[in-house]
Amino acid sequence: MTRLRRRRGRPGLRARFAFAALALPGALCADVVPVATSAELIAAIDGAGPGDVITLATGTYDISQNLSCDVAGTAAAPIVVRASSHLGALIRFDTLEGFKVSARHWVFEDLDIQGFCAVDSNCEHAFHVFGDADFLVLRRNRVRDFNAQVKSNTSAPGSGIFPDDVVIEGNEFADTAPRQTANPVTKLDVVGGRRWVVRANFIHDFEKAQGDHVSYAAFLKGNSRDGLFERNLVICERDHSGGVRLGLSLGGGGSSPGSICEDGTCTPEHQHGTLRNNVIVNCPQDVGIYLNAAADTRIYDNTLIANTGIDVRFAASTADLRNNLVSGQIRNRDGGSSTQSANLTGVTTPQYQQWFADPLAADLTLLEGTAFVDLAEPLAAVPDDYCGHLRPAEPDRGAIEYAGITCDTTQAGGGSDLFRDGFASGGTGQWSAAVP
């Protein structure tokens, strides 16, 4: 059935094809909006409405303006922007921000997105998520060469409106070269918001080459709450090196003033967060996990290689750390406090090289495991491992369970599709939907 529609009074009637068999959870009917040129992509975003599936043909799309995603989809009829084939559509942004998402229920999947600015400071964000952009999903995209691939914050200081219930899963975030800027460089930069799930992403090669030279793979801060980092692979230095690169953080470098944070205060920076089953490799100048004023945090079953460890910093930071396999040490700093059990710390790179096939390349194929196999505590909050395999009654320390099981640690989440929608290949596909 072909329909012609005009949306929000904007010009341009376009044909849509309605069908009921689209693989969108809960969608009874959706309209396919085929796109093959940059102009068609701009028009499709501008005229999008609930149930639209904007489908990009294979090719390159050069965009030199922000794309405003300001009309809401619904739970049953989200607005989807996807490539017709995985990474087949390359969107090159030569603009300060790419997709500006300020409305609910948008989904972006299978896209290849690149910052294409001559000056690095002119490519700030591939996705700027703000205001009422709840229920955003970014899935299976490759996003490179921005100061922040994803930036999230309030619509306006003091408004109290932040994006909640966002899912970031199965993406690759990286920079092909150090960022020549003094602006913040963090691949996932989230201020405020609740119940963010950051799962099975590959984050690597991020450097702030000017200013303080400090960069992060990802952080949730600004009095954000109930965030979850799980099954992510972080390699701070793989294709290039330099600067001070941190792994995953709750709190980041701190926030101010209070008006930009949830409830008008930036203390704590995060509440009730969980980091579990992450693999963090080769951050030689700093920590793999950083808590900055992060209250009631659970850090369970992570593997950290070739970094300085885990910092629990400032009086607002409280944490429970169990079953982690850690280079360096777990440190309570500047009034931070923690409980700890069944962790193995101070593991050197030569020790890791005796235990695993190629630890600096995240190949954790087991060679010898007497120091950590069957030596962890069983945790109800971590029933599965990095690859989604069930943990036995006597689990292993770290992100990987080695009970006669193969797990490809060189891919985030072992390459499995463990998505919130409930479909999975390997693992239960259900427990990780929310923080327990």
C-alpha positions as CSV (number, residue, x, y, z in Angstrom):
1,M,0.0,0.0,0.0
2,T,1.4,3.4,-1.0
3,R,0.6,6.5,1.1
4,L,1.4,10.2,0.6
5,R,1.7,12.3,3.8
6,R,2.7,15.8,4.8
7,R,4.2,16.1,8.3
8,R,4.2,19.2,10.6
9,G,3.3,21.4,7.7
10,R,6.7,20.9,6.1
11,P,6.9,20.8,2.3
12,G,7.5,17.7,0.3
13,L,5.2,14.8,-0.2
14,R,6.9,11.5,-0.2
15,A,5.8,7.9,-0.8
16,R,5.9,5.5,2.0
17,F,5.3,1.7,2.0
18,A,3.5,0.3,4.9
19,F,4.1,-3.3,6.0
20,A,3.4,-5.4,9.1
21,A,6.3,-7.8,9.1
22,L,9.1,-5.4,10.0
23,A,11.4,-6.8,12.7
24,L,10.8,-4.0,15.2
25,P,9.8,-5.1,18.7
26,G,6.2,-4.1,19.3
27,A,5.7,-2.4,16.0
28,L,2.5,-3.4,14.3
29,C,3.0,-1.3,11.2
30,A,5.9,0.8,9.9
31,D,6.6,3.0,6.9
32,V,9.8,2.4,5.0
33,V,11.4,5.7,3.9
34,P,14.1,4.8,1.3
35,V,17.0,7.2,1.2
36,A,19.8,7.3,-1.4
37,T,21.2,10.8,-1.4
38,S,22.2,13.4,1.2
39,A,19.3,15.6,0.3
40,E,16.9,12.7,0.8
41,L,18.4,11.9,4.2
42,I,18.0,15.5,5.3
43,A,14.4,15.6,4.1
44,A,13.6,12.2,5.7
45,I,14.9,13.3,9.2
46,D,13.1,16.6,8.8
47,G,9.8,14.9,8.0
48,A,10.0,11.9,10.3
49,G,7.1,10.6,12.3
50,P,6.2,7.6,14.5
51,G,6.8,4.3,12.8
52,D,9.1,5.6,10.1
53,V,12.0,3.4,9.2
54,I,14.5,5.6,7.3
55,T,16.6,3.2,5.3
56,L,19.9,4.3,3.8
57,A,21.1,2.7,0.6
58,T,24.7,1.7,0.4
59,G,26.8,4.8,-0.3
60,T,28.3,8.0,1.1
61,Y,26.3,10.8,2.5
62,D,28.0,14.1,3.0
63,I,26.2,16.3,5.5
64,S,27.2,19.9,6.4
65,Q,24.3,20.7,8.8
66,N,22.9,19.5,12.0
67,L,20.0,17.0,11.7
68,S,17.3,17.7,14.2
69,C,15.5,14.7,15.6
70,D,12.8,16.6,17.4
71,V,9.6,14.6,16.8
72,A,8.8,11.8,19.1
73,G,8.2,8.2,18.2
74,T,6.4,5.8,20.5
75,A,7.3,2.5,22.2
76,A,5.2,0.7,19.6
77,A,6.3,2.8,16.7
78,P,9.8,4.2,17.2
79,I,11.5,6.3,14.5
80,V,14.3,4.2,13.1
81,V,17.3,5.4,11.0
82,R,19.3,2.4,9.6
83,A,21.5,1.3,6.8
84,S,20.2,-1.2,4.4
85,S,23.3,-3.3,5.0
86,H,25.5,-3.3,8.1
87,L,27.9,-0.3,7.9
88,G,27.1,0.1,4.2
89,A,25.9,3.7,4.6
90,L,28.8,6.2,5.4
91,I,27.5,9.5,6.8
92,R,30.3,12.1,6.8
93,F,29.5,15.1,9.0
94,D,31.3,18.4,8.4
95,T,29.5,20.3,11.2
96,L,29.7,20.9,14.9
97,E,27.0,18.3,15.7
98,G,25.5,15.6,13.6
99,F,22.2,14.1,14.9
100,K,20.6,16.4,17.5
101,V,18.1,14.1,19.3
102,S,15.6,15.9,21.6
103,A,12.6,13.6,21.4
104,R,11.7,10.1,22.6
105,H,12.0,6.7,20.9
106,W,14.6,7.1,18.2
107,V,16.7,4.2,17.0
108,F,20.0,4.4,15.0
109,E,21.5,1.2,13.8
110,D,24.1,-0.2,11.4
111,L,25.4,3.2,10.3
112,D,29.0,4.2,9.6
113,I,29.4,7.8,10.9
114,Q,32.6,9.9,10.5
115,G,33.5,13.4,11.5
116,F,34.9,15.0,8.4
117,C,36.0,18.5,9.7
118,A,39.2,20.1,8.7
119,V,39.6,21.4,12.2
120,D,39.0,18.8,15.0
121,S,37.2,21.4,17.3
122,N,34.6,21.8,14.6
123,C,33.4,18.1,14.9
124,E,32.2,17.9,18.5
125,H,29.4,15.4,18.6
126,A,28.1,12.7,16.3
127,F,25.0,12.5,18.5
128,H,23.9,15.3,20.8
129,V,21.2,13.8,23.0
130,F,19.4,16.3,25.2
131,G,16.1,17.1,26.9
132,D,13.3,14.6,26.6
133,A,15.2,12.2,24.4
134,D,14.2,9.1,26.4
135,F,14.5,5.6,25.1
136,L,17.1,6.3,22.5
137,V,18.8,3.2,21.1
138,L,22.2,3.3,19.3
139,R,23.0,-0.2,18.0
140,R,25.7,-1.7,15.8
141,N,27.0,1.6,14.5
142,R,30.6,2.6,13.9
143,V,31.3,6.2,14.9
144,R,34.7,7.8,14.6
145,D,36.5,11.1,14.6
146,F,34.5,13.3,17.0
147,N,35.5,14.9,20.3
148,A,32.5,13.1,21.8
149,Q,30.8,10.5,19.7
150,V,27.8,10.8,22.1
151,K,27.1,13.8,24.2
152,S,24.1,13.9,26.5
153,N,22.9,16.6,28.8
154,T,19.9,18.7,29.9
155,S,17.8,20.7,27.5
156,A,18.6,23.8,29.5
157,P,20.4,24.3,32.9
158,G,17.8,24.2,35.7
159,S,15.1,22.6,33.6
160,G,15.6,19.2,35.3
161,I,14.9,17.4,32.0
162,F,17.5,14.8,30.9
163,P,17.4,11.7,28.6
164,D,16.6,8.5,30.5
165,D,16.5,4.8,29.6
166,V,19.0,5.0,26.8
167,V,20.6,1.9,25.4
168,I,24.1,2.0,23.7
169,E,25.0,-1.4,22.5
170,G,27.1,-3.2,20.0
171,N,28.8,0.0,18.6
172,E,32.4,0.8,17.8
173,F,33.6,4.2,19.0
174,A,37.2,5.3,18.1
175,D,39.3,8.0,16.6
176,T,41.6,7.4,13.6
177,A,44.1,9.9,15.0
178,P,44.6,12.0,18.2
179,R,42.2,14.8,18.5
180,Q,43.9,18.1,18.0
181,T,41.8,20.1,20.4
182,A,41.7,21.3,24.0
183,N,38.0,20.6,24.2
184,P,36.8,17.5,26.1
185,V,37.5,14.2,24.4
186,T,35.3,11.4,25.7
187,K,33.7,8.9,23.4
188,L,30.5,8.7,25.5
189,D,30.0,11.9,27.6
190,V,26.8,11.7,29.6
191,V,25.7,14.4,32.1
192,G,22.6,13.5,34.1
193,G,20.1,10.9,33.1
194,R,18.9,7.6,34.6
195,R,19.1,4.0,33.7
196,W,21.6,4.2,30.8
197,V,22.7,0.8,29.6
198,V,26.1,0.8,27.8
199,R,26.6,-2.8,26.7
200,A,28.9,-4.7,24.3
201,N,30.6,-1.7,22.8
202,F,34.2,-1.6,21.4
203,I,35.8,1.7,22.4
204,H,39.4,2.3,21.4
205,D,42.0,4.9,20.5
206,F,40.9,8.2,21.9
207,E,43.4,11.0,22.7
208,K,43.1,14.6,23.6
209,A,46.3,16.0,22.1
210,Q,46.0,19.6,23.5
211,G,45.0,21.2,26.8
212,D,45.3,18.8,29.8
213,H,45.7,15.8,27.5
214,V,43.2,13.7,29.6
215,S,40.6,11.7,27.8
216,Y,38.0,9.0,28.7
217,A,36.5,6.1,26.9
218,A,33.1,6.8,28.6
219,F,31.6,8.3,31.6
220,L,28.2,8.9,33.3
221,K,28.2,11.9,35.6
222,G,26.2,15.0,36.7
223,N,24.2,13.1,39.3
224,S,23.2,10.5,36.8
225,R,21.7,7.3,38.3
226,D,21.4,3.5,37.9
227,G,23.8,3.3,35.0
228,L,25.2,0.0,33.7
229,F,28.5,-0.7,31.9
230,E,28.7,-4.3,30.9
231,R,30.5,-6.5,28.4
232,N,32.4,-3.6,26.9
233,L,35.8,-3.9,25.4
234,V,38.0,-0.9,25.9
235,I,41.5,-0.7,24.4
236,C,42.9,2.7,25.2
237,E,45.9,2.4,22.9
238,R,45.6,0.1,19.9
239,D,46.3,2.0,16.7
240,H,48.0,5.1,18.2
241,S,49.3,6.1,21.6
242,G,49.9,9.2,23.7
243,G,48.2,11.4,26.3
244,V,46.4,10.2,29.4
245,R,43.6,7.8,28.5
246,L,41.2,6.5,31.1
247,G,38.8,3.6,30.7
248,L,35.2,3.6,32.1
249,S,34.2,6.1,34.7
250,L,31.3,7.1,36.9
251,G,31.9,10.8,37.6
252,G,34.5,11.6,34.9
253,G,36.4,14.7,35.7
254,G,33.5,16.1,37.8
255,S,30.7,18.5,36.9
256,S,29.7,22.1,37.7
257,P,27.7,24.3,38.3
258,G,24.9,22.5,40.1
259,S,22.3,23.8,37.6
260,I,23.6,21.4,34.8
261,C,23.1,18.3,37.0
262,E,20.1,16.3,38.1
263,D,18.2,17.8,41.0
264,G,20.4,20.9,40.8
265,T,23.4,19.2,42.5
266,C,26.5,17.5,41.1
267,T,27.2,15.5,44.3
268,P,27.2,12.7,44.0
269,E,28.2,12.5,40.4
270,H,26.5,9.1,40.0
271,Q,24.3,6.9,42.2
272,H,23.7,3.2,42.2
273,G,25.9,2.4,39.2
274,T,27.2,-1.1,38.1
275,L,30.3,-2.1,36.1
276,R,30.4,-5.8,35.3
277,N,32.1,-8.1,32.9
278,N,34.1,-5.4,31.1
279,V,37.6,-6.0,29.6
280,I,39.8,-2.9,29.7
281,V,43.2,-3.0,28.1
282,N,46.3,-0.9,27.7
283,C,45.6,2.4,29.4
284,P,49.3,2.7,30.6
285,Q,49.1,6.2,32.1
286,D,46.0,5.9,34.2
287,V,43.2,3.7,35.6
288,G,40.9,1.4,33.9
289,I,38.0,2.2,36.1
290,Y,37.5,5.5,37.9
291,L,34.9,6.6,40.5
292,N,34.7,10.3,41.1
293,A,32.0,11.0,43.8
294,A,30.1,7.9,42.7
295,A,27.8,6.6,45.5
296,D,26.8,3.0,46.0
297,T,28.7,1.5,43.0
298,R,29.1,-2.2,42.2
299,I,32.3,-3.2,40.4
300,Y,32.1,-6.9,39.6
301,D,34.0,-9.4,37.5
302,N,36.0,-7.0,35.3
303,T,39.4,-7.7,33.7
304,L,41.8,-4.8,33.6
305,I,45.2,-5.3,31.8
306,A,48.1,-2.8,31.5
307,N,46.6,0.1,33.5
308,T,47.1,1.5,37.0
309,G,44.0,-0.2,38.5
310,I,40.8,1.2,40.0
311,D,40.3,4.5,41.9
312,V,37.5,5.1,44.4
313,R,37.9,8.8,44.9
314,F,36.3,11.5,47.1
315,A,34.1,11.1,50.1
316,A,30.9,10.6,48.1
317,S,32.3,7.5,46.4
318,T,31.3,4.2,48.0
319,A,31.8,0.9,46.2
320,D,31.6,-2.8,46.5
321,L,34.4,-4.6,44.4
322,R,34.4,-8.3,43.9
323,N,35.9,-10.9,41.6
324,N,38.0,-8.4,39.6
325,L,41.2,-9.3,37.8
326,V,43.3,-6.1,38.0
327,S,46.6,-4.6,36.9
328,G,47.7,-2.1,39.5
329,Q,45.8,-1.6,42.7
330,I,42.3,-0.8,44.0
331,R,42.8,2.5,45.8
332,N,40.5,4.5,48.1
333,R,41.6,8.1,47.5
334,D,40.6,11.4,49.1
335,G,38.0,10.0,51.4
336,G,36.6,7.3,49.1
337,S,35.6,4.0,50.7
338,S,35.0,0.5,49.5
339,T,34.4,-3.1,50.5
340,Q,36.5,-5.7,48.6
341,S,36.5,-9.4,48.3
342,A,37.9,-12.1,45.9
343,N,39.8,-9.6,43.7
344,L,43.2,-10.3,42.3
345,T,45.3,-7.1,42.1
346,G,48.8,-6.1,41.1
347,V,48.9,-8.4,38.1
348,T,51.8,-7.5,35.8
349,T,51.8,-7.6,32.1
350,P,54.3,-10.5,32.1
351,Q,52.0,-12.5,34.3
352,Y,49.0,-11.8,32.0
353,Q,51.2,-13.0,29.1
354,Q,51.8,-16.2,30.9
355,W,48.1,-16.7,31.5
356,F,46.6,-15.5,28.1
357,A,47.5,-15.8,24.4
358,D,47.8,-12.1,23.7
359,P,46.5,-9.9,26.5
360,L,47.5,-6.5,25.1
361,A,45.4,-7.3,22.0
362,A,42.5,-8.5,24.2
363,D,43.0,-12.1,23.2
364,L,42.3,-13.8,26.5
365,T,42.5,-17.4,25.3
366,L,43.5,-19.3,28.4
367,L,47.0,-20.7,28.7
368,E,47.2,-21.1,32.5
369,G,44.6,-20.1,35.1
370,T,45.4,-21.4,38.5
371,A,45.5,-17.9,39.9
372,F,41.9,-17.1,39.0
373,V,39.9,-20.1,37.7
374,D,37.3,-21.3,40.2
375,L,38.4,-18.7,42.8
376,A,35.6,-16.1,42.6
377,E,32.5,-15.6,44.7
378,P,29.2,-16.5,43.1
379,L,27.1,-13.3,42.7
380,A,23.5,-13.1,41.9
381,A,24.1,-9.8,40.2
382,V,26.5,-11.5,37.7
383,P,25.0,-14.8,36.6
384,D,26.7,-14.6,33.1
385,D,30.1,-13.7,31.8
386,Y,31.5,-11.4,29.1
387,C,30.2,-13.8,26.4
388,G,26.9,-14.5,28.0
389,H,27.9,-17.9,29.4
390,L,26.3,-18.9,32.7
391,R,28.6,-18.9,35.6
392,P,28.9,-22.1,37.7
393,A,28.7,-22.4,41.4
394,E,32.5,-21.9,41.5
395,P,33.0,-19.0,39.1
396,D,36.3,-17.6,37.8
397,R,37.7,-14.2,38.6
398,G,37.5,-11.6,35.9
399,A,35.1,-11.1,33.0
400,I,35.6,-14.6,31.4
401,E,34.3,-17.9,32.5
402,Y,36.7,-20.7,31.4
403,A,34.7,-23.9,32.2
404,G,35.4,-25.6,28.8
405,I,33.9,-22.7,27.0
406,T,35.2,-20.6,24.1
407,C,34.8,-16.9,24.3
408,D,36.1,-14.4,21.7
409,T,37.3,-11.6,23.9
410,T,38.6,-9.6,20.9
411,Q,35.0,-8.7,20.1
412,A,32.9,-6.7,22.5
413,G,30.6,-9.0,24.4
414,G,32.2,-11.9,22.6
415,G,30.4,-10.9,19.4
416,S,27.0,-12.0,20.7
417,D,23.8,-10.1,20.3
418,L,22.6,-9.6,23.8
419,F,20.1,-6.9,23.4
420,R,17.4,-5.5,25.6
421,D,14.7,-6.5,23.2
422,G,15.2,-10.1,24.4
423,F,16.7,-11.8,21.4
424,A,20.1,-13.3,21.9
425,S,22.7,-15.6,20.5
426,G,24.5,-17.2,23.4
427,G,23.6,-16.4,26.9
428,T,20.2,-15.7,28.5
429,G,19.6,-12.4,26.9
430,Q,17.4,-11.2,29.8
431,W,19.3,-10.6,33.0
432,S,21.3,-7.7,31.7
433,A,18.3,-5.6,30.7
434,A,18.5,-3.6,33.9
435,V,20.6,-3.1,37.0
436,P,19.5,-5.6,39.6
